[in-house]
Amino acid sequence: MSHRNYLCLHRKRWALSQRELALLLGQASRSVVSRLELGLGRPSLPFAIRCEAVFGVRVAELFPELFEENHDQVMRQAADLDRRLRGRTDAGSARKRALLLEIVGRMPNPDIR
Protein backbone atom coordinates (compact mmCIF):
# COMPACT_ATOMS: atom_id res chain seq x y z
CA MET A 1 0.00 0.00 0.00
CA SER A 2 1.32 3.41 -0.98
CA HIS A 3 1.22 6.26 1.53
CA ARG A 4 0.97 9.78 0.11
CA ASN A 5 3.55 12.26 1.39
CA TYR A 6 5.42 15.38 0.30
CA LEU A 7 8.91 14.43 1.42
CA CYS A 8 10.36 14.33 -2.11
CA LEU A 9 8.81 17.70 -2.99
CA HIS A 10 10.45 19.41 -0.02
CA ARG A 11 13.76 17.61 -0.49
CA LYS A 12 13.94 18.72 -4.12
CA ARG A 13 12.87 22.26 -3.25
CA TRP A 14 16.10 22.57 -1.29
CA ALA A 15 18.19 20.67 -3.88
CA LEU A 16 19.05 17.93 -1.41
CA SER A 17 19.95 14.44 -2.56
CA GLN A 18 18.36 11.54 -0.72
CA ARG A 19 21.76 10.82 0.84
CA GLU A 20 22.10 14.43 2.07
CA LEU A 21 18.62 14.39 3.57
CA ALA A 22 19.37 11.05 5.21
CA LEU A 23 22.47 12.60 6.79
CA LEU A 24 20.48 15.60 8.06
CA LEU A 25 17.90 13.24 9.55
CA GLY A 26 20.49 11.00 11.19
CA GLN A 27 19.81 8.02 8.93
CA ALA A 28 22.62 5.60 8.07
CA SER A 29 21.63 5.40 4.40
CA ARG A 30 19.36 6.97 1.83
CA SER A 31 17.23 3.81 1.59
CA VAL A 32 14.83 4.96 4.32
CA VAL A 33 14.31 8.30 2.57
CA SER A 34 13.84 6.54 -0.77
CA ARG A 35 11.27 4.07 0.59
CA LEU A 36 9.27 6.81 2.31
CA GLU A 37 9.32 9.04 -0.77
CA LEU A 38 7.87 6.15 -2.74
CA GLY A 39 5.15 5.74 -0.12
CA LEU A 40 6.49 2.35 0.94
CA GLY A 41 6.06 2.50 4.66
CA ARG A 42 5.44 5.07 7.33
CA PRO A 43 7.93 7.36 9.01
CA SER A 44 8.83 6.77 12.62
CA LEU A 45 7.91 9.57 15.01
CA PRO A 46 11.55 10.73 15.38
CA PHE A 47 11.96 10.71 11.57
CA ALA A 48 8.78 12.77 11.07
CA ILE A 49 9.78 15.29 13.76
CA ARG A 50 13.24 15.63 12.21
CA CYS A 51 11.67 16.27 8.81
CA GLU A 52 9.59 19.04 10.38
CA ALA A 53 12.76 20.51 11.91
CA VAL A 54 14.67 20.36 8.61
CA PHE A 55 11.97 21.78 6.33
CA GLY A 56 10.00 23.96 8.74
CA VAL A 57 6.83 22.23 7.55
CA ARG A 58 4.38 20.58 9.95
CA VAL A 59 4.31 16.79 10.05
CA ALA A 60 0.63 17.00 9.07
CA GLU A 61 1.62 18.68 5.80
CA LEU A 62 4.56 16.39 5.05
CA PHE A 63 2.71 13.15 5.81
CA PRO A 64 -1.02 13.96 5.43
CA GLU A 65 -2.30 10.37 5.44
CA LEU A 66 -0.45 9.62 8.66
CA PHE A 67 -1.93 12.76 10.19
CA GLU A 68 -5.45 12.00 8.96
CA GLU A 69 -5.41 8.48 10.39
CA ASN A 70 -4.25 9.75 13.77
CA HIS A 71 -6.67 12.68 13.64
CA ASP A 72 -9.55 10.27 13.02
CA GLN A 73 -8.42 8.03 15.89
CA VAL A 74 -8.26 10.96 18.32
CA MET A 75 -11.72 12.11 17.25
CA ARG A 76 -13.17 8.59 17.78
CA GLN A 77 -11.58 8.38 21.22
CA ALA A 78 -12.80 11.87 22.12
CA ALA A 79 -16.35 10.92 21.10
CA ASP A 80 -16.09 7.78 23.24
CA LEU A 81 -14.93 9.76 26.27
CA ASP A 82 -17.69 12.31 25.69
CA ARG A 83 -20.30 9.51 25.76
CA ARG A 84 -18.87 8.18 29.02
CA LEU A 85 -19.04 11.64 30.60
CA ARG A 86 -22.70 12.27 29.76
CA GLY A 87 -24.79 13.03 32.79
CA ARG A 88 -21.78 13.63 35.04
CA THR A 89 -21.69 17.04 36.70
CA ASP A 90 -18.58 16.88 38.88
CA ALA A 91 -15.73 19.36 38.41
CA GLY A 92 -13.38 16.77 36.90
CA SER A 93 -15.93 15.80 34.25
CA ALA A 94 -16.50 19.47 33.41
CA ARG A 95 -12.73 19.93 32.89
CA LYS A 96 -12.61 16.86 30.68
CA ARG A 97 -15.50 18.16 28.56
CA ALA A 98 -13.69 21.51 28.24
CA LEU A 99 -10.62 19.66 26.96
CA LEU A 100 -12.75 17.71 24.48
CA LEU A 101 -14.14 20.99 23.13
CA GLU A 102 -10.59 22.32 22.74
CA ILE A 103 -9.54 19.15 20.91
CA VAL A 104 -12.42 19.51 18.47
CA GLY A 105 -11.63 23.20 18.03
CA ARG A 106 -7.96 22.51 17.20
CA MET A 107 -8.67 19.79 14.67
CA PRO A 108 -8.96 20.86 11.06
CA ASN A 109 -12.36 20.53 9.45
CA PRO A 110 -12.28 17.30 7.42
CA ASP A 111 -14.65 18.86 4.87
CA ILE A 112 -12.02 21.49 4.04
CA ARG A 113 -9.20 19.02 3.20
C-alpha positions in Angstrom: 0.0 0.0 0.0 1.3 3.4 -1.0 1.2 6.3 1.5 1.0 9.8 0.1 3.5 12.3 1.4 5.4 15.4 0.3 8.9 14.4 1.4 10.4 14.3 -2.1 8.8 17.7 -3.0 10.4 19.4 0.0 13.8 17.6 -0.5 13.9 18.7 -4.1 12.9 22.3 -3.2 16.1 22.6 -1.3 18.2 20.7 -3.9 19.0 17.9 -1.4 20.0 14.4 -2.6 18.4 11.5 -0.7 21.8 10.8 0.8 22.1 14.4 2.1 18.6 14.4 3.6 19.4 11.0 5.2 22.5 12.6 6.8 20.5 15.6 8.1 17.9 13.2 9.5 20.5 11.0 11.2 19.8 8.0 8.9 22.6 5.6 8.1 21.6 5.4 4.4 19.4 7.0 1.8 17.2 3.8 1.6 14.8 5.0 4.3 14.3 8.3 2.6 13.8 6.5 -0.8 11.3 4.1 0.6 9.3 6.8 2.3 9.3 9.0 -0.8 7.9 6.1 -2.7 5.2 5.7 -0.1 6.5 2.3 0.9 6.1 2.5 4.7 5.4 5.1 7.3 7.9 7.4 9.0 8.8 6.8 12.6 7.9 9.6 15.0 11.5 10.7 15.4 12.0 10.7 11.6 8.8 12.8 11.1 9.8 15.3 13.8 13.2 15.6 12.2 11.7 16.3 8.8 9.6 19.0 10.4 12.8 20.5 11.9 14.7 20.4 8.6 12.0 21.8 6.3 10.0 24.0 8.7 6.8 22.2 7.6 4.4 20.6 10.0 4.3 16.8 10.0 0.6 17.0 9.1 1.6 18.7 5.8 4.6 16.4 5.1 2.7 13.2 5.8 -1.0 14.0 5.4 -2.3 10.4 5.4 -0.5 9.6 8.7 -1.9 12.8 10.2 -5.5 12.0 9.0 -5.4 8.5 10.4 -4.3 9.7 13.8 -6.7 12.7 13.6 -9.5 10.3 13.0 -8.4 8.0 15.9 -8.3 11.0 18.3 -11.7 12.1 17.3 -13.2 8.6 17.8 -11.6 8.4 21.2 -12.8 11.9 22.1 -16.4 10.9 21.1 -16.1 7.8 23.2 -14.9 9.8 26.3 -17.7 12.3 25.7 -20.3 9.5 25.8 -18.9 8.2 29.0 -19.0 11.6 30.6 -22.7 12.3 29.8 -24.8 13.0 32.8 -21.8 13.6 35.0 -21.7 17.0 36.7 -18.6 16.9 38.9 -15.7 19.4 38.4 -13.4 16.8 36.9 -15.9 15.8 34.2 -16.5 19.5 33.4 -12.7 19.9 32.9 -12.6 16.9 30.7 -15.5 18.2 28.6 -13.7 21.5 28.2 -10.6 19.7 27.0 -12.7 17.7 24.5 -14.1 21.0 23.1 -10.6 22.3 22.7 -9.5 19.1 20.9 -12.4 19.5 18.5 -11.6 23.2 18.0 -8.0 22.5 17.2 -8.7 19.8 14.7 -9.0 20.9 11.1 -12.4 20.5 9.5 -12.3 17.3 7.4 -14.7 18.9 4.9 -12.0 21.5 4.0 -9.2 19.0 3.2 
